[in-house]
Every structure is written in structure tokens, then in C-alpha cells.
Amino acid sequence: MSKKLAAKASLIQMPPPPSLAAAAAAAAAAAAAAAVAAPLAGVAEHRPKTAPGSMAHFMASQSTAVKEAEALRERLKAFDGATPVRPLDPATVRPSRWANRHEASFSDATFEVLKAEIEAAGGNVQPVSVRPVRPASPLLNGSTAGGAAYELVFGHRRHRACLALGLPLLAMVTELDDRELFETMERENRARKNLSAWEQGGMYKRALDEGLYPSQRKLSESLGVDVALVSKSLSLARLPDAVVKAFASPLEIQFRWAQPLAEALQKDPDALISRAQHVQQSGLSLPAPKVLAMLLGAAEPAVLNRSTPDHRVIQGAAGRQALMTRDARGRVLVKFAAGVLSDAEESALAAAIERILQRR
């Protein structure tokens, strides 16, 4: 038995022993393979083995992108319902058919300041509001819009300034019907508090005359304005033209004057109109309270005696003028607008007064 095993063992051939260099190369290759396999083994160990696990792994890897998208979505919510703002050619924008600005509003000192600010900024920083003009949309005088593509909702003075300066008009474009336009304009004007009592009344009167509201009370309810204020405004807007023209500007007429003027008109309309025409024909540039007193018969425009207050306008060249006033006690006051007199002219005026005072 032992002889047979020894014979079989002699038939097995063993490989020759490796050299030292070969052994070192084999060891290095084995180490490198182990180094590469180690991270792969880690990945293999953490790779999800089920479909739900794969989905969870994918969502986790996308968490940063998802968070950024959510943050952007929250920021965009602030612009929901926002009206786009665009520059328009002011020549393509017409005044509103409910426009309530008197022409004097476009020539006073505040308008000149506004125009200077818009010119300095290169345009209106605060946008106006417009609506697209509907086909064959009529104006108050029965004509159509012509070449206008938009109708102002509010911002008539900004529009006029940009038109005069040749600057683009920054505007919000919105779709509004007539009532929405009127109510938006009225709220904006009340918030700015720069409409005169007479202009406010004219706006209400036009809305009623054109059937935008069935009654004064309905207008008041729709606008959220006290019915007494609406009544006073309408009373001023319905004054005869002669009474309005007695004032230097209708913008000077105040709400609190509505009742006494309405009572005077009801009591004796001919007398009120006669006094108004007398004031207008006198050519005197009088303060609004003085005009009111004359209209109500509290003071006469003509000078009857030395005790009656007198107002005299002294006209000069280039539109310069002075107002000389003598009160009931005989005191005389001469007023010049700011900047009318130069320093030299002031000195000449003082010298002239001095010469007058030295006379006997």
C-alpha cells in the first residue's frame, strides 16, 4: 500500500519556487487590487437593493436642488397677480374719459416741480396706470380715440410731463371696465389728496351725468365716500360758470364754501351771478376768501369811500405785477411776488418811498 502511494506521489510535478522579484511584483499587484476593490465594496455594500430604496436614494441626492426650487417658488409668490410695467410712447396714451384735472393743474408751480423731477430722473419713476383702448371707444365729446392705443386710469400729470419732455411713459397696463376705471382713479386721487374740491365734484358729476351710477347715494356707497362729502362736491361742480370764473382759479374753491354758495344761489341766483360778473369784470386779482365774501354780499368790489377795503393790481412788463391793498383803517400794503424785484429795483423802490414820505 505504501509502495503504491509513493509511486503516485512521484508522478505529481510541483512548480519551481518563484524568484524574489516575481514575488514582490505579485504582492504589489495584490495590494493594488485590494485598494481598488475596497471603495467599490463599500459602494456595493450601501447600494439599495430594492426599488423603494433606490427611489429614496435618488431623492436624497436631489435634496439640494429641491430646496432651491422651493425657495424660488416662495419668492415668486410675492409677484402673484402683479401688473407688468412697460415703457410707452406718451403720444399713444389719451386722457381718461373721466379725467378730472383742470387745465390749471398743468401750469402751476407744483406741476413744474414734478416735471423737473421727471426730467432729472429720465422718466417717471412712479408708473401711471392705463387700459387698452377698445375699438371705437368714444370720448366725452363724442369723438373716438384716434391714434391712441391706451387710456389713462390715473397719472394724468405724469403723462402730461413726459409728453412735454419727450420721454417714455412708464405704465402699468390693466384691463378695466368703465366703473373699475372710475373707482380706481377716485381711490388713487383720494389717497394722494391732491385733487381740489371743484375737480372732485366735476368727477362725481360726470359719472352721474353719463349714467355710470344710478344715483348719488349709489355712487357714495360704491366709492366708500361719505354721502355728505359727495353732496358738497357736486354742489361746487354745479355752480354757474360766472361764479366759478370770479375766482382766479377754480382750484381755490373749498369744500366748506359749498353750503353758503348753494344757499346764495337758491335765494337769489340773479344777484349772485351779477356780483360774480362784477368781480370778474373788475380785473382785480383777489384772494379766494375775498372773492367769496363779495359773492355772498359781505363786501362790495367797488370802493365806496375811504373806509372800504381796496385792492389794486399794478401791471408791469413781462407779466410782472404788484398788489396794493388798503384796509378799512387806511393802512396800505404793497406786495410783490418772489423774484419780481432785483436788488437794485428794491433799493430804487425804497428810495421812491422815502421821497414820498419826505413830502409835505
C-alpha positions in Angstrom: 0.0 0.0 0.0 2.7 2.4 0.9 4.6 1.5 -2.2 1.6 2.4 -4.3 1.2 5.9 -2.7 4.8 6.6 -3.1 4.6 5.8 -6.8 1.6 8.2 -7.3 3.3 11.0 -5.4 6.3 10.8 -7.6 4.1 11.5 -10.6 2.9 15.0 -9.3 5.1 17.9 -10.6 5.4 21.0 -8.3 6.1 24.5 -9.9 9.5 25.8 -9.4 9.9 28.2 -6.5 9.4 31.9 -7.5 12.2 34.4 -7.6 12.3 37.3 -5.2 11.4 39.9 -7.9 8.4 37.9 -9.1 7.2 37.5 -5.5 7.4 41.3 -4.9 5.5 42.1 -8.1 2.8 39.7 -7.2 2.5 41.2 -3.8 2.2 44.7 -5.2 -0.5 43.7 -7.7 -2.5 42.1 -4.9 -2.2 45.3 -2.8 -3.4 47.5 -5.7 -6.3 45.2 -6.4 -7.3 45.3 -2.8 -7.1 49.2 -2.7 -9.4 49.5 -5.8 -11.8 46.8 -4.5 -12.1 48.4 -1.1 -14.2 51.5 -2.0 -16.2 49.6 -4.6 -17.0 47.1 -1.9 -18.2 50.0 0.2 -20.4 51.3 -2.6 -21.7 47.9 -3.2 -22.5 47.5 0.5 -24.5 50.8 0.6 -26.3 50.5 -2.8 -30.0 50.0 -2.3 -31.2 46.5 -3.2 -34.9 47.4 -3.7 -36.9 49.8 -5.9 -38.2 51.9 -2.9 -34.7 52.1 -1.6 -33.4 53.3 -5.0 -36.0 56.0 -5.1 -35.2 57.2 -1.6 -31.5 57.3 -2.5 -32.3 59.4 -5.6 -34.5 61.8 -3.7 -31.8 62.3 -1.1 -29.2 63.1 -3.8 -31.6 65.7 -5.2 -32.5 67.3 -1.9 -30.4 70.5 -2.6 -32.0 71.1 -5.9 -35.4 70.6 -4.5 -34.8 73.0 -1.6 -33.6 75.7 -4.1 -36.7 75.2 -6.3 -38.9 75.6 -3.2 -37.2 78.8 -2.2 -37.6 80.2 -5.7 -41.3 79.2 -5.7 -41.8 81.1 -2.4 -40.1 84.2 -3.8 -42.3 84.1 -6.9 -45.5 84.0 -4.8 -44.8 87.7 -4.0 -45.4 88.5 -7.7 -48.7 86.6 -8.0 -51.2 89.0 -9.6 -48.6 91.7 -10.2 -49.2 94.0 -13.1 -46.4 94.2 -15.6 -44.8 97.6 -16.1 -43.7 98.7 -19.6 -42.4 102.0 -21.2 -45.0 103.5 -23.6 -44.9 106.4 -26.1 -46.9 109.1 -24.3 -48.4 110.1 -27.6 -50.2 106.8 -27.8 -51.9 107.4 -24.5 -55.0 109.6 -24.2 -56.5 111.2 -21.1 -59.3 109.3 -19.4 -62.8 109.9 -20.4 -63.4 110.5 -16.7 -60.4 112.9 -16.5 -60.9 115.3 -13.5 -57.9 117.6 -13.9 -58.5 121.2 -14.6 -56.1 122.8 -17.1 -54.7 125.0 -14.3 -53.3 121.8 -12.7 -50.8 121.5 -15.6 -49.4 125.1 -15.3 -49.0 125.7 -11.6 -45.7 125.6 -9.6 -46.2 122.0 -8.3 -46.5 120.7 -11.8 -43.3 122.5 -12.8 -41.6 120.8 -9.9 -42.9 117.4 -10.9 -41.8 118.0 -14.5 -38.3 118.9 -13.3 -38.1 115.8 -11.2 -39.2 113.6 -14.1 -36.7 115.2 -16.4 -33.8 114.7 -13.9 -34.7 111.0 -13.5 -35.1 110.5 -17.2 -38.7 109.5 -16.9 -41.5 108.9 -14.4 -40.2 106.7 -11.6 -43.7 106.1 -10.3 -45.7 104.3 -13.1 -49.0 105.5 -14.3 -51.9 103.2 -14.9 -53.5 102.7 -18.3 -56.0 100.4 -20.0 -56.1 99.3 -23.7 -58.4 101.4 -25.8 -61.4 99.5 -27.1 -62.3 99.8 -30.7 -64.4 102.9 -31.4 -64.3 103.9 -27.7 -65.9 107.4 -27.6 -64.5 110.4 -25.7 -66.7 112.7 -23.8 -67.2 115.0 -26.8 -68.4 112.1 -29.0 -65.1 111.6 -30.9 -63.2 108.4 -31.0 -59.7 107.7 -29.6 -58.0 108.4 -32.9 -54.4 107.0 -32.8 -54.4 106.4 -29.1 -53.8 102.8 -28.0 -54.2 103.3 -24.3 -56.4 105.3 -22.0 -55.2 106.7 -18.7 -56.6 105.4 -15.4 -54.5 107.7 -13.2 -51.3 109.7 -13.5 -52.5 112.5 -15.8 -49.9 115.0 -14.6 -47.1 112.5 -15.0 -48.3 111.7 -18.5 -48.5 115.4 -19.4 -45.0 115.9 -18.1 -43.5 113.0 -20.1 -45.4 114.2 -23.2 -43.9 117.7 -22.9 -40.4 116.4 -22.2 -40.5 113.8 -25.0 -39.7 111.0 -22.5 -41.1 107.4 -22.5 -44.0 106.9 -20.1 -43.6 104.1 -17.6 -47.1 102.5 -17.2 -49.0 99.5 -15.8 -51.4 98.1 -18.3 -54.6 96.6 -16.9 -57.9 95.5 -18.3 -60.7 97.5 -16.6 -64.3 98.4 -17.4 -65.6 101.9 -17.0 -66.7 101.5 -13.4 -63.5 99.8 -12.4 -61.5 102.6 -14.1 -63.5 105.3 -12.4 -63.3 103.8 -8.9 -59.5 103.1 -9.3 -58.9 106.7 -10.3 -61.0 108.0 -7.5 -59.3 105.9 -4.8 -55.8 106.9 -6.1 -56.7 110.6 -6.1 -58.1 110.5 -2.6 -55.0 108.6 -1.4 -52.8 111.3 -2.9 -55.0 114.1 -1.5 -54.1 116.5 -4.3 -57.5 117.0 -6.1 -59.3 120.2 -5.4 -62.9 120.3 -4.2 -64.1 121.6 -7.6 -62.2 118.9 -9.5 -63.6 116.2 -7.2 -67.1 117.5 -7.7 -66.6 117.5 -11.5 -65.5 113.9 -11.4 -68.6 112.9 -9.5 -70.9 115.0 -11.7 -69.6 113.4 -14.9 -70.0 109.9 -13.6 -73.7 110.6 -12.7 -74.4 112.5 -15.9 -73.1 109.6 -18.0 -75.1 107.0 -16.1 -72.1 105.3 -14.5 -74.1 105.2 -11.3 -77.9 105.4 -11.0 -77.9 107.8 -8.0 -75.7 109.9 -5.8 -76.2 107.5 -2.9 -75.1 104.5 -5.0 -72.0 106.4 -6.1 -71.2 107.2 -2.5 -71.7 103.5 -1.4 -69.6 102.2 -4.3 -66.7 104.5 -3.6 -66.9 104.3 0.2 -67.2 108.1 0.5 -69.4 109.9 2.9 -72.6 111.0 1.1 -72.3 114.5 2.6 -68.8 114.9 1.0 -70.2 113.8 -2.3 -73.1 116.2 -2.0 -70.8 119.2 -1.2 -68.5 118.3 -4.2 -71.5 118.1 -6.5 -72.8 121.4 -5.3 -69.5 123.1 -6.2 -69.3 121.4 -9.6 -72.9 122.6 -10.4 -72.1 126.3 -9.7 -72.8 128.6 -12.7 -69.8 129.4 -14.8 -69.9 133.0 -13.9 -69.4 132.2 -10.2 -66.5 129.8 -10.9 -64.8 132.4 -13.2 -65.0 135.0 -10.4 -62.1 133.1 -8.7 -58.6 133.4 -10.0 -58.7 129.6 -10.4 -61.4 127.0 -9.6 -58.8 125.1 -7.8 -59.1 127.7 -5.0 -62.7 126.9 -4.2 -63.0 125.0 -1.0 -65.4 122.3 0.3 -66.7 124.4 3.2 -67.9 127.1 0.8 -70.4 124.7 -0.9 -73.2 125.4 1.6 -73.1 129.2 1.6 -72.7 129.4 -2.1 -75.6 127.0 -2.7 -77.8 128.9 -0.3 -77.0 132.2 -2.1 -77.7 130.6 -5.5 -81.0 129.3 -4.2 -82.1 132.5 -2.6 -81.3 134.9 -5.4 -79.4 133.4 -8.4 -79.6 136.6 -10.5 -78.0 138.6 -7.7 -75.2 136.0 -7.2 -74.4 135.9 -10.9 -74.4 139.7 -11.1 -71.9 140.0 -8.2 -69.8 137.3 -9.8 -69.7 139.2 -13.1 -68.9 142.4 -11.3 -65.9 140.8 -9.6 -64.7 139.2 -12.9 -65.0 142.5 -14.8 -63.2 144.5 -12.2 -59.9 142.8 -13.3 -58.7 142.6 -9.7 -56.6 139.6 -8.7 -58.1 138.9 -5.3 -57.6 136.2 -2.7 -60.2 133.5 -2.8 -61.7 134.3 0.6 -62.2 137.9 -0.5 -64.0 136.7 -3.7 -66.2 134.5 -1.6 -67.1 137.5 0.6 -68.0 139.6 -2.4 -70.1 136.8 -3.9 -72.1 136.5 -0.7 -72.6 140.2 -0.5 -70.4 140.6 2.6 -68.2 143.1 0.7 -68.6 145.1 -2.4 -66.0 145.1 -5.2 -66.4 148.8 -5.8 -64.7 151.3 -3.5 -67.5 153.5 -2.0 -65.5 155.5 0.5 -62.1 155.7 2.2 -63.2 153.2 4.9 -63.9 150.5 2.3 -61.1 148.0 1.7 -59.5 148.5 -1.7 -57.4 146.1 -3.8 -55.5 147.4 -6.8 -53.4 145.3 -9.2 -50.5 147.2 -10.7 -49.5 145.6 -14.0 -45.9 145.7 -15.4 -43.9 144.4 -18.3 -43.4 140.6 -18.9 -46.3 139.7 -16.7 -44.9 141.3 -13.6 -47.4 142.7 -11.2 -47.9 144.0 -7.7 -50.9 144.0 -5.5 -51.7 147.2 -3.5 -54.2 146.8 -0.6 -55.7 149.4 1.6 -57.7 148.1 4.5 -60.6 149.8 6.4 -58.2 151.6 8.7 -56.4 153.2 5.8 -53.2 151.1 6.0 -51.6 150.4 2.6 -49.7 147.3 1.8 -47.9 146.6 -1.5 -47.0 143.0 -2.3 -44.6 141.7 -5.0 -44.3 138.1 -6.0 -41.0 136.4 -5.1 -38.2 137.3 -7.6 -40.1 140.1 -9.3 -37.7 142.8 -8.0 -33.9 142.7 -8.3 -31.7 144.1 -5.5 -31.3 147.3 -7.5 -35.0 147.7 -8.0 -35.7 147.1 -4.3 -33.3 149.9 -3.5 -34.9 152.2 -6.1 -38.4 151.4 -4.6 -37.2 152.2 -1.1 -35.7 155.5 -2.3 -39.0 156.4 -4.0 -41.0 155.6 -0.8 -38.5 157.7 1.1 -39.0 160.7 -1.2 -42.8 160.4 -0.9 -42.6 160.3 2.9 -40.4 163.5 2.9 -43.0 165.5 1.1 -45.1 168.0 3.0 
